[in-house]
Amino acid sequence: RFALHSGSEDPPDWEGDAKLAGRAEELAGERRAAAVESLGWEVGDDAHVFRAEIDELSVVRLNEERTKLIVESWKPGRGLQRIER
């Protein structure tokens, strides 16, 4: 499992944050070779190649007036959701 978060600035320069989470699987053997070939990558035999299954995405930011927090998120099967606070 993994979670990848964007960097964040301190207020008042803060423009938002993003997060991506899911599961990563290292590819080996024929699956690795097929992925590398299909993407047109040129990688050495010692390079690690992963496939990511995304479970959720989210972006948190302020509206243009900087008066409300906007949370946009996506999950498989639910789609995009937007909340303003």
C-alpha positions as CSV (number, residue, x, y, z in Angstrom):
1,R,0.0,0.0,0.0
2,F,1.1,3.6,-0.6
3,A,0.1,7.2,-0.2
4,L,1.7,10.0,-2.1
5,H,1.2,13.6,-0.8
6,S,2.1,16.8,-2.5
7,G,4.3,19.4,-0.8
8,S,2.6,22.2,1.0
9,E,3.3,25.8,1.6
10,D,2.6,27.7,4.8
11,P,-0.2,30.2,4.9
12,P,-0.7,32.7,3.4
13,D,1.0,31.2,0.3
14,W,-0.9,27.9,0.6
15,E,-2.5,27.0,-2.7
16,G,-3.6,23.4,-1.9
17,D,-2.6,19.8,-1.3
18,A,-3.1,16.6,-3.3
19,K,-3.1,13.0,-2.2
20,L,-3.0,9.8,-4.2
21,A,-3.4,6.4,-2.5
22,G,-3.6,2.8,-3.5
23,R,-1.6,-0.4,-3.9
24,A,1.6,-0.9,-5.8
25,E,2.8,-4.2,-7.2
26,E,6.3,-4.9,-8.5
27,L,6.2,-6.5,-11.9
28,A,8.6,-9.3,-12.7
29,G,9.3,-11.8,-15.6
30,E,6.9,-11.7,-18.5
31,R,4.6,-9.1,-17.0
32,R,7.5,-6.7,-16.5
33,A,8.8,-7.3,-20.0
34,A,5.3,-6.7,-21.5
35,A,4.8,-3.5,-19.5
36,V,8.2,-2.1,-20.5
37,E,7.6,-3.0,-24.1
38,S,4.1,-1.6,-24.2
39,L,5.2,1.7,-22.8
40,G,8.3,2.0,-25.0
41,W,10.6,2.3,-22.0
42,E,14.3,1.7,-22.1
43,V,15.3,0.4,-18.7
44,G,18.1,-1.8,-17.5
45,D,17.6,-5.3,-16.2
46,D,18.1,-4.2,-12.7
47,A,15.4,-1.5,-12.7
48,H,12.3,-2.1,-10.6
49,V,9.0,-1.7,-12.5
50,F,5.7,-1.2,-10.6
51,R,2.0,-1.1,-11.4
52,A,-0.2,1.1,-9.3
53,E,-3.8,0.4,-8.5
54,I,-5.4,3.8,-7.5
55,D,-7.9,3.6,-4.7
56,E,-8.4,7.3,-4.1
57,L,-7.4,10.8,-5.2
58,S,-8.0,14.1,-3.4
59,V,-7.3,17.8,-3.8
60,V,-7.8,20.3,-1.1
61,R,-7.7,24.0,-1.9
62,L,-9.3,27.4,-1.3
63,N,-11.8,29.0,-3.6
64,E,-10.7,32.0,-5.6
65,E,-11.8,34.4,-2.9
66,R,-9.9,32.3,-0.3
67,T,-13.0,32.2,1.9
68,K,-14.0,28.5,1.6
69,L,-12.2,25.2,1.6
70,I,-12.8,23.0,-1.4
71,V,-12.3,19.3,-1.2
72,E,-12.5,17.3,-4.4
73,S,-12.1,13.5,-4.2
74,W,-12.4,10.5,-6.4
75,K,-12.8,6.8,-5.7
76,P,-13.5,3.9,-8.1
77,G,-17.2,3.2,-8.3
78,R,-18.2,6.5,-6.7
79,G,-16.6,9.0,-9.1
80,L,-15.8,12.6,-8.4
81,Q,-17.2,14.3,-5.3
82,R,-16.8,18.0,-4.4
83,I,-17.4,19.6,-1.0
84,E,-17.2,23.3,-0.1
85,R,-16.9,24.4,3.5
